[in-house]
Amino acid sequence: MKEVPQINLEILRRDTWSQDELDNAKFVIDFVQHLMNDHNFAYIHEKYGNGPYRQHNRSMRDGIPGVVDSVTTLTKRFPEFSYEVKNIYADGAHVTIHSHATMRESDRGNEKKGFIIYDTWKVENGKLVEHWDALQPLDFGMRLFLLLTGGSIKNKNGLF
């Protein structure tokens, strides 16, 4: 059995980042590691659950509980779901992560399976306050999965 992917910020960080950008990247990486790879939803609720969180993924409710509900549902269906970070970009209050998400452990590292995801978070005063994403399914099964599950609109924030 493969290990749960670990996000290594030291490899992915940029020398051009300010200290605030580095701090924001660390904050987002902690969130992503515990949510998307460790599936430690209690930790996410405890550390990130208070405060406003505006969601621009129309299939998720606003707030951290909306994110946790969506990922919980996903991991019940796909318990081996993982999120391998390929690049991190920090620009002021915004942190963008370019990742390869897979549903099965056997698909990890296979660029023909899963999704490519760009996630962007806005960090203000040590809190995640806003999130945008874009997904590209890499195989027929994931295209079908998005088609069947992506139609429900759960917030009124718009895409941008």
C-alpha positions as CSV (number, residue, x, y, z in Angstrom):
1,M,0.0,0.0,0.0
2,K,1.3,3.4,-1.0
3,E,1.6,6.1,1.7
4,V,-0.7,9.1,1.8
5,P,0.9,11.9,-0.3
6,Q,2.7,14.5,1.7
7,I,3.0,18.1,0.4
8,N,6.6,19.2,0.6
9,L,6.6,23.0,0.7
10,E,10.4,23.2,0.8
11,I,10.6,21.6,-2.7
12,L,7.7,23.7,-4.1
13,R,8.4,27.1,-2.5
14,R,9.7,30.1,-4.5
15,D,12.6,32.2,-3.5
16,T,10.7,35.3,-4.7
17,W,8.0,34.9,-2.1
18,S,7.7,37.5,0.7
19,Q,7.4,36.3,4.3
20,D,3.7,36.9,4.2
21,E,3.4,34.9,1.0
22,L,5.4,32.0,2.5
23,D,3.2,32.2,5.7
24,N,0.0,32.1,3.5
25,A,1.4,29.1,1.5
26,K,2.2,27.2,4.7
27,F,-1.3,27.9,6.0
28,V,-3.0,26.7,2.8
29,I,-0.8,23.6,2.6
30,D,-1.7,22.7,6.2
31,F,-5.4,23.0,5.2
32,V,-5.0,21.0,2.0
33,Q,-2.9,18.2,3.5
34,H,-5.3,17.6,6.3
35,L,-8.4,17.9,4.1
36,M,-7.5,16.3,0.8
37,N,-4.9,13.7,1.8
38,D,-5.3,12.9,5.5
39,H,-9.1,13.3,5.4
40,N,-8.9,14.7,9.0
41,F,-12.1,16.5,8.9
42,A,-12.3,17.1,12.7
43,Y,-8.9,19.0,12.5
44,I,-10.3,21.1,9.6
45,H,-13.4,22.0,11.5
46,E,-11.4,22.9,14.6
47,K,-8.6,24.9,13.0
48,Y,-10.3,26.4,10.0
49,G,-14.1,26.2,10.7
50,N,-14.7,29.6,12.2
51,G,-15.0,32.8,10.2
52,P,-16.3,33.6,6.7
53,Y,-15.4,31.4,3.8
54,R,-16.8,32.4,0.4
55,Q,-17.0,29.5,-2.0
56,H,-16.9,30.0,-5.8
57,N,-17.2,26.3,-6.6
58,R,-20.9,26.3,-7.3
59,S,-21.3,22.7,-6.2
60,M,-20.2,23.5,-2.6
61,R,-22.0,25.4,0.1
62,D,-20.3,28.5,1.6
63,G,-18.2,28.0,4.7
64,I,-15.7,25.4,5.8
65,P,-18.5,23.0,6.7
66,G,-19.5,23.0,3.0
67,V,-16.0,22.0,1.9
68,V,-15.8,19.3,4.5
69,D,-19.3,17.9,3.5
70,S,-18.2,17.7,-0.1
71,V,-14.9,16.1,0.6
72,T,-16.5,13.7,3.1
73,T,-19.0,12.6,0.5
74,L,-16.2,12.1,-2.0
75,T,-14.0,10.1,0.3
76,K,-16.9,7.9,1.4
77,R,-17.3,6.9,-2.3
78,F,-13.5,7.0,-3.0
79,P,-11.6,6.3,0.3
80,E,-8.3,6.3,-1.5
81,F,-8.8,9.8,-2.9
82,S,-5.6,11.9,-2.8
83,Y,-4.3,15.2,-4.0
84,E,-0.7,15.4,-5.2
85,V,0.5,19.0,-5.4
86,K,2.7,19.7,-8.4
87,N,3.1,23.5,-8.1
88,I,2.3,26.3,-5.6
89,Y,2.0,29.9,-6.5
90,A,1.7,32.7,-3.9
91,D,0.9,36.3,-4.8
92,G,0.0,38.5,-1.8
93,A,-3.1,37.2,-0.1
94,H,-3.7,34.5,-2.8
95,V,-2.3,31.0,-2.9
96,T,-2.8,28.8,-6.0
97,I,-2.1,25.1,-6.0
98,H,-1.8,23.0,-9.2
99,S,-2.5,19.4,-8.3
100,H,-3.2,15.9,-9.7
101,A,-6.1,14.3,-7.8
102,T,-6.8,10.6,-8.1
103,M,-9.6,8.4,-6.7
104,R,-7.7,5.2,-6.4
105,E,-4.3,4.5,-4.9
106,S,-3.3,2.5,-8.0
107,D,-3.9,5.6,-10.2
108,R,-1.5,7.8,-8.2
109,G,1.1,9.1,-10.6
110,N,-0.8,8.0,-13.7
111,E,-1.3,11.2,-15.7
112,K,-4.1,9.5,-17.7
113,K,-6.3,9.1,-14.5
114,G,-8.1,11.5,-12.2
115,F,-8.3,15.3,-12.4
116,I,-6.0,18.2,-12.8
117,I,-7.1,20.9,-10.3
118,Y,-6.2,24.5,-9.9
119,D,-7.3,25.8,-6.5
120,T,-6.9,29.3,-5.3
121,W,-7.5,30.6,-1.8
122,K,-7.5,34.0,-0.4
123,V,-6.0,34.4,3.1
124,E,-6.8,37.4,5.3
125,N,-5.7,37.9,8.9
126,G,-4.8,34.2,9.3
127,K,-8.1,32.9,7.9
128,L,-9.1,31.3,4.6
129,V,-11.8,33.7,3.4
130,E,-12.4,32.7,-0.3
131,H,-11.9,29.8,-2.7
132,W,-12.0,29.3,-6.5
133,D,-11.1,26.2,-8.5
134,A,-11.0,24.7,-12.0
135,L,-11.0,21.0,-12.7
136,Q,-9.9,19.1,-15.8
137,P,-11.0,15.4,-15.9
138,L,-8.3,13.2,-17.4
139,D,-10.3,10.1,-18.3
140,F,-13.8,9.1,-19.3
141,G,-14.8,7.9,-15.9
142,M,-13.9,11.2,-14.3
143,R,-15.7,13.2,-17.1
144,L,-18.8,11.1,-16.5
145,F,-18.4,11.6,-12.7
146,L,-18.3,15.4,-13.1
147,L,-21.3,15.3,-15.5
148,L,-23.4,13.3,-13.0
149,T,-22.4,15.1,-9.9
150,G,-21.7,18.7,-11.0
151,G,-25.2,20.1,-11.7
152,S,-26.4,21.2,-8.3
153,I,-25.7,24.9,-7.4
154,K,-25.3,25.3,-3.7
155,N,-24.2,29.0,-3.4
156,K,-24.9,32.3,-5.1
157,N,-21.4,33.7,-5.2
158,G,-20.8,33.3,-9.0
159,L,-17.7,31.9,-10.5
160,F,-15.4,34.9,-10.3
